[in-house]
């Protein structure tokens, strides 16, 4: 399963943390389900993943693919 296929529900995520945090919510629509999608950014040579609301698509975070960055740096040497 790749990042584009992952869908995280807030309830499952909170259970994994032992209920120590308030459930995450989308700032735009208050949805509690998120997806991660690979994205490209103009002028940036590394793969990034956008965490976005599964309901409205609002981006709530960006995560670097560290393995991809290290591989690209190694190839550039």
PQR file with spaces between the fields and no chain letter, atoms N, CA, C, O and H, PARSE charges and radii, in Angstrom:
ATOM       1  N    UNK     1       0.852   -1.178    0.000 -0.4000 1.5000
ATOM       2  CA   UNK     1       0.000    0.000    0.000 -0.0000 2.0000
ATOM       3  C    UNK     1       0.895    1.237    0.000  0.5500 1.7000
ATOM       4  O    UNK     1       1.779    1.355    0.848 -0.5500 1.4000
ATOM       5  N    UNK     2       0.677    2.164   -0.943 -0.4000 1.5000
ATOM       6  CA   UNK     2       1.472    3.382   -0.962 -0.0000 2.0000
ATOM       7  C    UNK     2       0.723    4.516   -0.265  0.5500 1.7000
ATOM       8  O    UNK     2      -0.423    4.358    0.156 -0.5500 1.4000
ATOM       9  H    UNK     2      -0.042    2.068   -1.632  0.4000 1.0000
ATOM      10  N    UNK     3       1.395    5.660   -0.152 -0.4000 1.5000
ATOM      11  CA   UNK     3       0.834    6.780    0.599 -0.0000 2.0000
ATOM      12  C    UNK     3      -0.497    7.256    0.026  0.5500 1.7000
ATOM      13  O    UNK     3      -1.366    7.708    0.771 -0.5500 1.4000
ATOM      14  H    UNK     3       2.326    5.789   -0.494  0.4000 1.0000
ATOM      15  N    UNK     4      -0.660    7.157   -1.284 -0.4000 1.5000
ATOM      16  CA   UNK     4      -1.901    7.623   -1.901 -0.0000 2.0000
ATOM      17  C    UNK     4      -3.093    6.757   -1.503  0.5500 1.7000
ATOM      18  O    UNK     4      -4.234    7.216   -1.551 -0.5500 1.4000
ATOM      19  H    UNK     4       0.047    6.789   -1.889  0.4000 1.0000
ATOM      20  N    UNK     5      -2.841    5.517   -1.113 -0.4000 1.5000
ATOM      21  CA   UNK     5      -3.927    4.609   -0.745 -0.0000 2.0000
ATOM      22  C    UNK     5      -4.261    4.636    0.741  0.5500 1.7000
ATOM      23  O    UNK     5      -5.246    4.033    1.168 -0.5500 1.4000
ATOM      24  H    UNK     5      -1.914    5.143   -1.074  0.4000 1.0000
ATOM      25  N    UNK     6      -3.454    5.326    1.522 -0.4000 1.5000
ATOM      26  CA   UNK     6      -3.676    5.318    2.969 -0.0000 2.0000
ATOM      27  C    UNK     6      -4.759    6.302    3.352  0.5500 1.7000
ATOM      28  O    UNK     6      -4.808    7.423    2.844 -0.5500 1.4000
ATOM      29  H    UNK     6      -2.655    5.815    1.174  0.4000 1.0000
ATOM      30  N    UNK     7      -5.604    5.883    4.232 -0.4000 1.5000
ATOM      31  CA   UNK     7      -6.650    6.748    4.764 -0.0000 2.0000
ATOM      32  C    UNK     7      -6.677    6.541    6.273  0.5500 1.7000
ATOM      33  O    UNK     7      -6.922    5.432    6.749 -0.5500 1.4000
ATOM      34  H    UNK     7      -5.564    4.973    4.645  0.4000 1.0000
ATOM      35  N    UNK     8      -6.424    7.607    7.021 -0.4000 1.5000
ATOM      36  CA   UNK     8      -6.360    7.501    8.478 -0.0000 2.0000
ATOM      37  C    UNK     8      -7.617    8.083    9.092  0.5500 1.7000
ATOM      38  O    UNK     8      -7.972    9.228    8.814 -0.5500 1.4000
ATOM      39  H    UNK     8      -6.224    8.507    6.634  0.4000 1.0000
ATOM      40  N    UNK     9      -8.288    7.313    9.918 -0.4000 1.5000
ATOM      41  CA   UNK     9      -9.421    7.883   10.639 -0.0000 2.0000
ATOM      42  C    UNK     9      -8.917    8.417   11.966  0.5500 1.7000
ATOM      43  O    UNK     9      -8.048    7.819   12.600 -0.5500 1.4000
ATOM      44  H    UNK     9      -8.000    6.383   10.144  0.4000 1.0000
ATOM      45  N    UNK    10      -9.458    9.523   12.371 -0.4000 1.5000
ATOM      46  CA   UNK    10      -9.025   10.158   13.608 -0.0000 2.0000
ATOM      47  C    UNK    10      -9.230    9.238   14.799  0.5500 1.7000
ATOM      48  O    UNK    10      -8.387    9.193   15.695 -0.5500 1.4000
ATOM      49  H    UNK    10     -10.165   10.009   11.856  0.4000 1.0000
ATOM      50  N    UNK    11     -10.333    8.504   14.824 -0.4000 1.5000
ATOM      51  CA   UNK    11     -10.614    7.624   15.961 -0.0000 2.0000
ATOM      52  C    UNK    11      -9.542    6.553   16.112  0.5500 1.7000
ATOM      53  O    UNK    11      -9.096    6.287   17.229 -0.5500 1.4000
ATOM      54  H    UNK    11     -11.017    8.540   14.096  0.4000 1.0000
ATOM      55  N    UNK    12      -9.120    5.934   15.014 -0.4000 1.5000
ATOM      56  CA   UNK    12      -8.087    4.905   15.082 -0.0000 2.0000
ATOM      57  C    UNK    12      -6.764    5.509   15.525  0.5500 1.7000
ATOM      58  O    UNK    12      -6.028    4.899   16.300 -0.5500 1.4000
ATOM      59  H    UNK    12      -9.483    6.150   14.108  0.4000 1.0000
ATOM      60  N    UNK    13      -6.462    6.702   15.035 -0.4000 1.5000
ATOM      61  CA   UNK    13      -5.220    7.373   15.387 -0.0000 2.0000
ATOM      62  C    UNK    13      -5.187    7.707   16.880  0.5500 1.7000
ATOM      63  O    UNK    13      -4.160    7.521   17.531 -0.5500 1.4000
ATOM      64  H    UNK    13      -7.060    7.197   14.405  0.4000 1.0000
ATOM      65  N    UNK    14      -6.281    8.188   17.414 -0.4000 1.5000
ATOM      66  CA   UNK    14      -6.367    8.522   18.838 -0.0000 2.0000
ATOM      67  C    UNK    14      -6.239    7.259   19.685  0.5500 1.7000
ATOM      68  O    UNK    14      -5.574    7.280   20.721 -0.5500 1.4000
ATOM      69  H    UNK    14      -7.116    8.339   16.885  0.4000 1.0000
ATOM      70  N    UNK    15      -6.865    6.159   19.261 -0.4000 1.5000
ATOM      71  CA   UNK    15      -6.740    4.899   19.995 -0.0000 2.0000
ATOM      72  C    UNK    15      -5.290    4.455   20.065  0.5500 1.7000
ATOM      73  O    UNK    15      -4.845    3.968   21.104 -0.5500 1.4000
ATOM      74  H    UNK    15      -7.405    6.143   18.419  0.4000 1.0000
ATOM      75  N    UNK    16      -4.544    4.613   18.975 -0.4000 1.5000
ATOM      76  CA   UNK    16      -3.125    4.244   18.958 -0.0000 2.0000
ATOM      77  C    UNK    16      -2.325    5.080   19.954  0.5500 1.7000
ATOM      78  O    UNK    16      -1.325    4.606   20.492 -0.5500 1.4000
ATOM      79  H    UNK    16      -4.906    5.009   18.131  0.4000 1.0000
ATOM      80  N    UNK    17      -2.750    6.303   20.201 -0.4000 1.5000
ATOM      81  CA   UNK    17      -2.046    7.186   21.133 -0.0000 2.0000
ATOM      82  C    UNK    17      -2.561    7.034   22.563  0.5500 1.7000
ATOM      83  O    UNK    17      -2.110    7.750   23.457 -0.5500 1.4000
ATOM      84  H    UNK    17      -3.562    6.688   19.764  0.4000 1.0000
ATOM      85  N    UNK    18      -3.474    6.141   22.785 -0.4000 1.5000
ATOM      86  CA   UNK    18      -4.003    5.925   24.125 -0.0000 2.0000
ATOM      87  C    UNK    18      -4.992    6.994   24.556  0.5500 1.7000
ATOM      88  O    UNK    18      -5.232    7.165   25.751 -0.5500 1.4000
ATOM      89  H    UNK    18      -3.841    5.560   22.058  0.4000 1.0000
ATOM      90  N    UNK    19      -5.570    7.715   23.602 -0.4000 1.5000
ATOM      91  CA   UNK    19      -6.577    8.721   23.920 -0.0000 2.0000
ATOM      92  C    UNK    19      -6.010    9.966   24.565  0.5500 1.7000
ATOM      93  O    UNK    19      -6.754   10.701   25.216 -0.5500 1.4000
ATOM      94  H    UNK    19      -5.374    7.576   22.631  0.4000 1.0000
ATOM      95  N    UNK    20      -4.702   10.240   24.409 -0.4000 1.5000
ATOM      96  CA   UNK    20      -4.072   11.375   25.076 -0.0000 2.0000
ATOM      97  C    UNK    20      -4.271   12.701   24.362  0.5500 1.7000
ATOM      98  O    UNK    20      -3.972   13.752   24.928 -0.5500 1.4000
ATOM      99  H    UNK    20      -4.098    9.643   23.881  0.4000 1.0000
ATOM     100  N    UNK    21      -4.764   12.676   23.147 -0.4000 1.5000
ATOM     101  CA   UNK    21      -4.926   13.901   22.380 -0.0000 2.0000
ATOM     102  C    UNK    21      -6.377   14.059   21.936  0.5500 1.7000
ATOM     103  O    UNK    21      -7.121   13.085   21.822 -0.5500 1.4000
ATOM     104  H    UNK    21      -5.007   11.822   22.688  0.4000 1.0000
ATOM     105  N    UNK    22      -6.757   15.304   21.689 -0.4000 1.5000
ATOM     106  CA   UNK    22      -8.067   15.547   21.102 -0.0000 2.0000
ATOM     107  C    UNK    22      -8.038   15.064   19.657  0.5500 1.7000
ATOM     108  O    UNK    22      -6.990   15.127   19.015 -0.5500 1.4000
ATOM     109  H    UNK    22      -6.152   16.096   21.781  0.4000 1.0000
ATOM     110  N    UNK    23      -9.148   14.591   19.139 -0.4000 1.5000
ATOM     111  CA   UNK    23      -9.161   14.113   17.754 -0.0000 2.0000
ATOM     112  C    UNK    23      -8.795   15.239   16.787  0.5500 1.7000
ATOM     113  O    UNK    23      -9.287   16.358   16.937 -0.5500 1.4000
ATOM     114  H    UNK    23      -9.999   14.540   19.661  0.4000 1.0000
ATOM     115  N    UNK    24      -7.942   14.965   15.797 -0.4000 1.5000
ATOM     116  CA   UNK    24      -7.622   15.990   14.803 -0.0000 2.0000
ATOM     117  C    UNK    24      -8.832   16.258   13.922  0.5500 1.7000
ATOM     118  O    UNK    24      -9.583   15.341   13.589 -0.5500 1.4000
ATOM     119  H    UNK    24      -7.543   14.056   15.675  0.4000 1.0000
ATOM     120  N    UNK    25      -9.016   17.515   13.548 -0.4000 1.5000
ATOM     121  CA   UNK    25     -10.130   17.904   12.697 -0.0000 2.0000
ATOM     122  C    UNK    25      -9.619   18.804   11.590  0.5500 1.7000
ATOM     123  O    UNK    25      -8.671   19.566   11.781 -0.5500 1.4000
ATOM     124  H    UNK    25      -8.406   18.260   13.819  0.4000 1.0000
ATOM     125  N    UNK    26     -10.246   18.712   10.444 -0.4000 1.5000
ATOM     126  CA   UNK    26      -9.946   19.608    9.343 -0.0000 2.0000
ATOM     127  C    UNK    26     -10.355   21.020    9.756  0.5500 1.7000
ATOM     128  O    UNK    26     -11.442   21.222   10.298 -0.5500 1.4000
ATOM     129  H    UNK    26     -11.016   18.093   10.289  0.4000 1.0000
ATOM     130  N    UNK    27      -9.492   21.986    9.503 -0.4000 1.5000
ATOM     131  CA   UNK    27      -9.794   23.371    9.850 -0.0000 2.0000
ATOM     132  C    UNK    27     -10.862   23.995    8.975  0.5500 1.7000
ATOM     133  O    UNK    27     -11.431   25.028    9.328 -0.5500 1.4000
ATOM     134  H    UNK    27      -8.609   21.822    9.064  0.4000 1.0000
ATOM     135  N    UNK    28     -11.140   23.377    7.835 -0.4000 1.5000
ATOM     136  CA   UNK    28     -12.121   23.930    6.907 -0.0000 2.0000
ATOM     137  C    UNK    28     -13.519   23.346    7.114  0.5500 1.7000
ATOM     138  O    UNK    28     -14.506   24.083    7.104 -0.5500 1.4000
ATOM     139  H    UNK    28     -10.678   22.538    7.549  0.4000 1.0000
ATOM     140  N    UNK    29     -13.610   22.009    7.304 -0.4000 1.5000
ATOM     141  CA   UNK    29     -14.942   21.376    7.360 -0.0000 2.0000
ATOM     142  C    UNK    29     -15.175   20.525    8.604  0.5500 1.7000
ATOM     143  O    UNK    29     -16.239   19.921    8.734 -0.5500 1.4000
ATOM     144  H    UNK    29     -12.809   21.410    7.313  0.4000 1.0000
ATOM     145  N    UNK    30     -14.210   20.459    9.525 -0.4000 1.5000
ATOM     146  CA   UNK    30     -14.306   19.675   10.765 -0.0000 2.0000
ATOM     147  C    UNK    30     -14.348   18.161   10.562  0.5500 1.7000
ATOM     148  O    UNK    30     -14.655   17.426   11.501 -0.5500 1.4000
ATOM     149  H    UNK    30     -13.345   20.950    9.420  0.4000 1.0000
ATOM     150  N    UNK    31     -14.046   17.682    9.357 -0.4000 1.5000
ATOM     151  CA   UNK    31     -13.976   16.249    9.093 -0.0000 2.0000
ATOM     152  C    UNK    31     -12.818   15.648    9.899  0.5500 1.7000
ATOM     153  O    UNK    31     -11.862   16.354   10.223 -0.5500 1.4000
ATOM     154  H    UNK    31     -13.797   18.279    8.594  0.4000 1.0000
ATOM     155  N    UNK    32     -12.894   14.364   10.220 -0.4000 1.5000
ATOM     156  CA   UNK    32     -11.852   13.713   11.002 -0.0000 2.0000
ATOM     157  C    UNK    32     -11.174   12.569   10.242  0.5500 1.7000
ATOM     158  O    UNK    32     -10.548   11.712   10.864 -0.5500 1.4000
ATOM     159  H    UNK    32     -13.670   13.791    9.956  0.4000 1.0000
ATOM     160  N    UNK    33     -11.286   12.540    8.911 -0.4000 1.5000
ATOM     161  CA   UNK    33     -10.642   11.520    8.102 -0.0000 2.0000
ATOM     162  C    UNK    33      -9.678   12.200    7.135  0.5500 1.7000
ATOM     163  O    UNK    33     -10.029   13.182    6.481 -0.5500 1.4000
ATOM     164  H    UNK    33     -11.794   13.237    8.405  0.4000 1.0000
ATOM     165  N    UNK    34      -8.445   11.662    7.050 -0.4000 1.5000
ATOM     166  CA   UNK    34      -7.400   12.281    6.253 -0.0000 2.0000
ATOM     167  C    UNK    34      -6.769   11.271    5.314  0.5500 1.7000
ATOM     168  O    UNK    34      -6.835   10.065    5.551 -0.5500 1.4000
ATOM     169  H    UNK    34      -8.159   10.864    7.582  0.4000 1.0000
ATOM     170  N    UNK    35      -6.154   11.767    4.243 -0.4000 1.5000
ATOM     171  CA   UNK    35      -5.441   10.934    3.288 -0.0000 2.0000
ATOM     172  C    UNK    35      -4.066   11.533    3.055  0.5500 1.7000
ATOM     173  O    UNK    35      -3.858   12.728    3.268 -0.5500 1.4000
ATOM     174  H    UNK    35      -6.100   12.747    4.051  0.4000 1.0000
ATOM     175  N    UNK    36      -3.126   10.701    2.616 -0.4000 1.5000
ATOM     176  CA   UNK    36      -1.796   11.167    2.238 -0.0000 2.0000
ATOM     177  C    UNK    36      -1.624   10.918    0.744  0.5500 1.7000
ATOM     178  O    UNK    36      -1.906    9.824    0.255 -0.5500 1.4000
ATOM     179  H    UNK    36      -3.295    9.730    2.443  0.4000 1.0000
ATOM     180  N    UNK    37      -1.165   11.928    0.026 -0.4000 1.5000
ATOM     181  CA   UNK    37      -0.992   11.841   -1.417 -0.0000 2.0000
ATOM     182  C    UNK    37       0.387   12.355   -1.797  0.5500 1.7000
ATOM     183  O    UNK    37       0.821   13.385   -1.282 -0.5500 1.4000
ATOM     184  H    UNK    37      -0.937   12.817    0.423  0.4000 1.0000
ATOM     185  N    UNK    38       1.076   11.665   -2.680 -0.4000 1.5000
ATOM     186  CA   UNK    38       2.367   12.137   -3.189 -0.0000 2.0000
ATOM     187  C    UNK    38       2.124   13.364   -4.055  0.5500 1.7000
ATOM     188  O    UNK    38       1.206   13.391   -4.875 -0.5500 1.4000
ATOM     189  H    UNK    38       0.722   10.828   -3.098  0.4000 1.0000
ATOM     190  N    UNK    39       2.965   14.382   -3.860 -0.4000 1.5000
ATOM     191  CA   UNK    39       2.835   15.609   -4.649 -0.0000 2.0000
ATOM     192  C    UNK    39       4.204   16.046   -5.149  0.5500 1.7000
ATOM     193  O    UNK    39       5.232   15.642   -4.606 -0.5500 1.4000
ATOM     194  H    UNK    39       3.711   14.359   -3.194  0.4000 1.0000
ATOM     195  N    UNK    40       4.209   16.866   -6.176 -0.4000 1.5000
ATOM     196  CA   UNK    40       5.449   17.481   -6.635 -0.0000 2.0000
ATOM     197  C    UNK    40       5.278   18.991   -6.526  0.5500 1.7000
ATOM     198  O    UNK    40       4.181   19.522   -6.695 -0.5500 1.4000
ATOM     199  H    UNK    40       3.374   17.194   -6.617  0.4000 1.0000
ATOM     200  N    UNK    41       6.376   19.663   -6.241 -0.4000 1.5000
ATOM     201  CA   UNK    41       6.366   21.111   -6.076 -0.0000 2.0000
ATOM     202  C    UNK    41       7.340   21.685   -7.090  0.5500 1.7000
ATOM     203  O    UNK    41       8.468   21.207   -7.207 -0.5500 1.4000
ATOM     204  H    UNK    41       7.268   19.232   -6.104  0.4000 1.0000
ATOM     205  N    UNK    42       6.915   22.705   -7.824 -0.4000 1.5000
ATOM     206  CA   UNK    42       7.781   23.321   -8.824 -0.0000 2.0000
ATOM     207  C    UNK    42       9.078   23.805   -8.180  0.5500 1.7000
ATOM     208  O    UNK    42       9.053   24.475   -7.147 -0.5500 1.4000
ATOM     209  H    UNK    42       5.998   23.093   -7.730  0.4000 1.0000
ATOM     210  N    UNK    43      10.199   23.465   -8.791 -0.4000 1.5000
ATOM     211  CA   UNK    43      11.496   23.888   -8.287 -0.0000 2.0000
ATOM     212  C    UNK    43      12.041   23.032   -7.152  0.5500 1.7000
ATOM     213  O    UNK    43      13.107   23.330   -6.615 -0.5500 1.4000
ATOM     214  H    UNK    43      10.219   22.921   -9.630  0.4000 1.0000
ATOM     215  N    UNK    44      11.345   22.000   -6.789 -0.4000 1.5000
ATOM     216  CA   UNK    44      11.756   21.116   -5.695 -0.0000 2.0000
ATOM     217  C    UNK    44      11.972   19.736   -6.291  0.5500 1.7000
ATOM     218  O    UNK    44      11.072   19.200   -6.938 -0.5500 1.4000
ATOM     219  H    UNK    44      10.479   21.757   -7.226  0.4000 1.0000
ATOM     220  N    UNK    45      13.142   19.152   -6.086 -0.4000 1.5000
ATOM     221  CA   UNK    45      13.478   17.885   -6.725 -0.0000 2.0000
ATOM     222  C    UNK    45      13.129   16.660   -5.896  0.5500 1.7000
ATOM     223  O    UNK    45      13.415   15.541   -6.324 -0.5500 1.4000
ATOM     224  H    UNK    45      13.872   19.587   -5.560  0.4000 1.0000
ATOM     225  N    UNK    46      12.532   16.824   -4.745 -0.4000 1.5000
ATOM     226  CA   UNK    46      12.251   15.711   -3.851 -0.0000 2.0000
ATOM     227  C    UNK    46      10.760   15.450   -3.768  0.5500 1.7000
ATOM     228  O    UNK    46       9.946   16.360   -3.924 -0.5500 1.4000
ATOM     229  H    UNK    46      12.300   17.732   -4.398  0.4000 1.0000
ATOM     230  N    UNK    47      10.411   14.190   -3.517 -0.4000 1.5000
ATOM     231  CA   UNK    47       9.011   13.823   -3.380 -0.0000 2.0000
ATOM     232  C    UNK    47       8.495   14.239   -2.005  0.5500 1.7000
ATOM     233  O    UNK    47       9.174   14.059   -0.994 -0.5500 1.4000
ATOM     234  H    UNK    47      11.073   13.451   -3.389  0.4000 1.0000
ATOM     235  N    UNK    48       7.305   14.787   -1.982 -0.4000 1.5000
ATOM     236  CA   UNK    48       6.650   15.179   -0.739 -0.0000 2.0000
ATOM     237  C    UNK    48       5.301   14.473   -0.667  0.5500 1.7000
ATOM     238  O    UNK    48       4.767   14.020   -1.679 -0.5500 1.4000
ATOM     239  H    UNK    48       6.753   14.933   -2.803  0.4000 1.0000
ATOM     240  N    UNK    49       4.768   14.388    0.531 -0.4000 1.5000
ATOM     241  CA   UNK    49       3.430   13.833    0.730 -0.0000 2.0000
ATOM     242  C    UNK    49       2.579   14.899    1.408  0.5500 1.7000
ATOM     243  O    UNK    49       2.969   15.458    2.433 -0.5500 1.4000
ATOM     244  H    UNK    49       5.202   14.756    1.354  0.4000 1.0000
ATOM     245  N    UNK    50       1.422   15.173    0.833 -0.4000 1.5000
ATOM     246  CA   UNK    50       0.476   16.107    1.433 -0.0000 2.0000
ATOM     247  C    UNK    50      -0.541   15.303    2.227  0.5500 1.7000
ATOM     248  O    UNK    50      -1.137   14.363    1.701 -0.5500 1.4000
ATOM     249  H    UNK    50       1.105   14.718    0.001  0.4000 1.0000
ATOM     250  N    UNK    51      -0.742   15.662    3.475 -0.4000 1.5000
ATOM     251  CA   UNK    51      -1.811   15.077    4.283 -0.0000 2.0000
ATOM     252  C    UNK    51      -2.989   16.023    4.124  0.5500 1.7000
ATOM     253  O    UNK    51      -2.909   17.202    4.467 -0.5500 1.4000
ATOM     254  H    UNK    51      -0.258   16.426    3.902  0.4000 1.0000
ATOM     255  N    UNK    52      -4.092   15.483    3.594 -0.4000 1.5000
ATOM     256  CA   UNK    52      -5.228   16.349    3.311 -0.0000 2.0000
ATOM     257  C    UNK    52      -6.533   15.710    3.776  0.5500 1.7000
ATOM     258  O    UNK    52      -6.634   14.497    3.956 -0.5500 1.4000
ATOM     259  H    UNK    52      -4.158   14.525    3.315  0.4000 1.0000
ATOM     260  N    UNK    53      -7.516   16.569    3.960 -0.4000 1.5000
ATOM     261  CA   UNK    53      -8.839   16.136    4.391 -0.0000 2.0000
ATOM     262  C    UNK    53      -9.458   15.252    3.316  0.5500 1.7000
ATOM     263  O    UNK    53      -9.459   15.612    2.139 -0.5500 1.4000
ATOM     264  H    UNK    53      -7.434   17.555    3.814  0.4000 1.0000
ATOM     265  N    UNK    54      -9.980   14.103    3.714 -0.4000 1.5000
ATOM     266  CA   UNK    54     -10.606   13.179    2.767 -0.0000 2.0000
ATOM     267  C    UNK    54     -11.947   13.709    2.270  0.5500 1.7000
ATOM     268  O    UNK    54     -12.458   13.239    1.254 -0.5500 1.4000
ATOM     269  H    UNK    54      -9.979   13.811    4.670  0.4000 1.0000
ATOM     270  N    UNK    55     -12.519   14.675    2.971 -0.4000 1.5000
ATOM     271  CA   UNK    55     -13.816   15.215    2.595 -0.0000 2.0000
ATOM     272  C    UNK    55     -13.696   16.402    1.642  0.5500 1.7000
ATOM     273  O    UNK    55     -14.276   16.381    0.557 -0.5500 1.4000
ATOM     274  H    UNK    55     -12.104   15.057    3.797  0.4000 1.0000
ATOM     275  N    UNK    56     -12.949   17.437    2.034 -0.4000 1.5000
ATOM     276  CA   UNK    56     -12.893   18.667    1.235 -0.0000 2.0000
ATOM     277  C    UNK    56     -11.569   18.857    0.506  0.5500 1.7000
ATOM     278  O    UNK    56     -11.473   19.712   -0.374 -0.5500 1.4000
ATOM     279  H    UNK    56     -12.477   17.454    2.916  0.4000 1.0000
ATOM     280  N    UNK    57     -10.537   18.071    0.856 -0.4000 1.5000
ATOM     281  CA   UNK    57      -9.250   18.162    0.171 -0.0000 2.0000
ATOM     282  C    UNK    57      -8.293   19.205    0.708  0.5500 1.7000
ATOM     283  O    UNK    57      -7.191   19.357    0.180 -0.5500 1.4000
ATOM     284  H    UNK    57     -10.615   17.376    1.571  0.4000 1.0000
ATOM     285  N    UNK    58      -8.685   19.926    1.742 -0.4000 1.5000
ATOM     286  CA   UNK    58      -7.797   20.947    2.310 -0.0000 2.0000
ATOM     287  C    UNK    58      -6.523   20.293    2.846  0.5500 1.7000
ATOM     288  O    UNK    58      -6.588   19.302    3.573 -0.5500 1.4000
ATOM     289  H    UNK    58      -9.580   19.803    2.171  0.4000 1.0000
ATOM     290  N    UNK    59      -5.362   20.852    2.483 -0.4000 1.5000
ATOM     291  CA   UNK    59      -4.088   20.311    2.950 -0.0000 2.0000
ATOM     292  C    UNK    59      -3.877   20.743    4.396  0.5500 1.7000
ATOM     293  O    UNK    59      -3.995   21.923    4.724 -0.5500 1.4000
ATOM     294  H    UNK    59      -5.310   21.657    1.892  0.4000 1.0000
ATOM     295  N    UNK    60      -3.560   19.769    5.264 -0.4000 1.5000
ATOM     296  CA   UNK    60      -3.338   20.066    6.679 -0.0000 2.0000
ATOM     297  C    UNK    60      -1.882   19.868    7.085  0.5500 1.7000
ATOM     298  O    UNK    60      -1.492   20.221    8.198 -0.5500 1.4000
ATOM     299  H    UNK    60      -3.464   18.810    4.997  0.4000 1.0000
ATOM     300  N    UNK    61      -1.072   19.298    6.176 -0.4000 1.5000
ATOM     301  CA   UNK    61       0.337   19.111    6.490 -0.0000 2.0000
ATOM     302  C    UNK    61       1.099   18.555    5.306  0.5500 1.7000
ATOM     303  O    UNK    61       0.524   17.976    4.384 -0.5500 1.4000
ATOM     304  H    UNK    61      -1.389   19.011    5.272  0.4000 1.0000
ATOM     305  N    UNK    62       2.420   18.746    5.353 -0.4000 1.5000
ATOM     306  CA   UNK    62       3.320   18.233    4.323 -0.0000 2.0000
ATOM     307  C    UNK    62       4.381   17.398    5.027  0.5500 1.7000
ATOM     308  O    UNK    62       4.906   17.799    6.066 -0.5500 1.4000
ATOM     309  H    UNK    62       2.887   19.216    6.102  0.4000 1.0000
ATOM     310  N    UNK    63       4.697   16.225    4.456 -0.4000 1.5000
ATOM     311  CA   UNK    63       5.699   15.334    5.019 -0.0000 2.0000
ATOM     312  C    UNK    63       6.710   15.009    3.930  0.5500 1.7000
ATOM     313  O    UNK    63       6.334   14.612    2.827 -0.5500 1.4000
ATOM     314  H    UNK    63       4.271   15.900    3.613  0.4000 1.0000
ATOM     315  N    UNK    64       8.000   15.177    4.238 -0.4000 1.5000
ATOM     316  CA   UNK    64       9.050   14.809    3.292 -0.0000 2.0000
ATOM     317  C    UNK    64       9.236   13.302    3.281  0.5500 1.7000
ATOM     318  O    UNK    64       9.128   12.652    4.320 -0.5500 1.4000
ATOM     319  H    UNK    64       8.306   15.500    5.134  0.4000 1.0000
ATOM     320  N    UNK    65       9.512   12.751    2.123 -0.4000 1.5000
ATOM     321  CA   UNK    65       9.863   11.337    1.996 -0.0000 2.0000
ATOM     322  C    UNK    65      11.375   11.245    2.169  0.5500 1.7000
ATOM     323  O    UNK    65      12.117   11.355    1.193 -0.5500 1.4000
ATOM     324  H    UNK    65       9.600   13.279    1.279  0.4000 1.0000
ATOM     325  N    UNK    66      11.836   11.047    3.393 -0.4000 1.5000
ATOM     326  CA   UNK    66      13.261   11.081    3.718 -0.0000 2.0000
ATOM     327  C    UNK    66      14.048   10.042    2.929  0.5500 1.7000
ATOM     328  O    UNK    66      15.165   10.326    2.494 -0.5500 1.4000
ATOM     329  H    UNK    66      11.234   10.958    4.187  0.4000 1.0000
ATOM     330  N    UNK    67      13.503    8.858    2.736 -0.4000 1.5000
ATOM     331  CA   UNK    67      14.200    7.819    1.976 -0.0000 2.0000
ATOM     332  C    UNK    67      14.449    8.291    0.545  0.5500 1.7000
ATOM     333  O    UNK    67      15.524    8.061   -0.008 -0.5500 1.4000
ATOM     334  H    UNK    67      12.596    8.628    3.089  0.4000 1.0000
ATOM     335  N    UNK    68      13.467    8.944   -0.046 -0.4000 1.5000
ATOM     336  CA   UNK    68      13.605    9.467   -1.404 -0.0000 2.0000
ATOM     337  C    UNK    68      14.676   10.555   -1.462  0.5500 1.7000
ATOM     338  O    UNK    68      15.464   10.599   -2.406 -0.5500 1.4000
ATOM     339  H    UNK    68      12.594    9.131    0.404  0.4000 1.0000
ATOM     340  N    UNK    69      14.708   11.426   -0.465 -0.4000 1.5000
ATOM     341  CA   UNK    69      15.708   12.502   -0.421 -0.0000 2.0000
ATOM     342  C    UNK    69      17.111   11.910   -0.338  0.5500 1.7000
ATOM     343  O    UNK    69      18.001   12.326   -1.080 -0.5500 1.4000
ATOM     344  H    UNK    69      14.067   11.391    0.302  0.4000 1.0000
ATOM     345  N    UNK    70      17.317   10.945    0.554 -0.4000 1.5000
ATOM     346  CA   UNK    70      18.632   10.330    0.702 -0.0000 2.0000
ATOM     347  C    UNK    70      19.063    9.606   -0.565  0.5500 1.7000
ATOM     348  O    UNK    70      20.231    9.669   -0.949 -0.5500 1.4000
ATOM     349  H    UNK    70      16.593   10.607    1.156  0.4000 1.0000
ATOM     350  N    UNK    71      18.135    8.921   -1.214 -0.4000 1.5000
ATOM     351  CA   UNK    71      18.448    8.223   -2.454 -0.0000 2.0000
ATOM     352  C    UNK    71      18.872    9.216   -3.534  0.5500 1.7000
ATOM     353  O    UNK    71      19.863    8.993   -4.229 -0.5500 1.4000
ATOM     354  H    UNK    71      17.186    8.869   -0.902  0.4000 1.0000
ATOM     355  N    UNK    72      18.124   10.311   -3.676 -0.4000 1.5000
ATOM     356  CA   UNK    72      18.461   11.327   -4.677 -0.0000 2.0000
ATOM     357  C    UNK    72      19.810   11.972   -4.398  0.5500 1.7000
ATOM     358  O    UNK    72      20.564   12.255   -5.329 -0.5500 1.4000
ATOM     359  H    UNK    72      17.319   10.492   -3.112  0.4000 1.0000
ATOM     360  N    UNK    73      20.120   12.206   -3.137 -0.4000 1.5000
ATOM     361  CA   UNK    73      21.399   12.797   -2.780 -0.0000 2.0000
ATOM     362  C    UNK    73      22.550   11.840   -3.095  0.5500 1.7000
ATOM     363  O    UNK    73      23.613   12.258   -3.556 -0.5500 1.4000
ATOM     364  H    UNK    73      19.507   11.976   -2.381  0.4000 1.0000
ATOM     365  N    UNK    74      22.320   10.548   -2.840 -0.4000 1.5000
ATOM     366  CA   UNK    74      23.345    9.544   -3.120 -0.0000 2.0000
ATOM     367  C    UNK    74      23.611    9.439   -4.629  0.5500 1.7000
ATOM     368  O    UNK    74      24.762    9.343   -5.054 -0.5500 1.4000
ATOM     369  H    UNK    74      21.457   10.208   -2.466  0.4000 1.0000
ATOM     370  N    UNK    75      22.553    9.459   -5.422 -0.4000 1.5000
ATOM     371  CA   UNK    75      22.690    9.373   -6.876 -0.0000 2.0000
ATOM     372  C    UNK    75      23.399   10.616   -7.421  0.5500 1.7000
ATOM     373  O    UNK    75      24.163   10.517   -8.381 -0.5500 1.4000
ATOM     374  H    UNK    75      21.618    9.538   -5.077  0.4000 1.0000
ATOM     375  N    UNK    76      23.156   11.774   -6.825 -0.4000 1.5000
ATOM     376  CA   UNK    76      23.767   13.027   -7.286 -0.0000 2.0000
ATOM     377  C    UNK    76      25.269   13.091   -7.017  0.5500 1.7000
ATOM     378  O    UNK    76      25.968   13.898   -7.628 -0.5500 1.4000
ATOM     379  H    UNK    76      22.535   11.854   -6.045  0.4000 1.0000
ATOM     380  N    UNK    77      25.769   12.259   -6.119 -0.4000 1.5000
ATOM     381  CA   UNK    77      27.203   12.284   -5.788 -0.0000 2.0000
ATOM     382  C    UNK    77      27.982   11.845   -6.927  0.5500 1.7000
ATOM     383  O    UNK    77      29.210   11.795   -6.852 -0.5500 1.4000
ATOM     384  H    UNK    77      25.201   11.604   -5.622  0.4000 1.0000
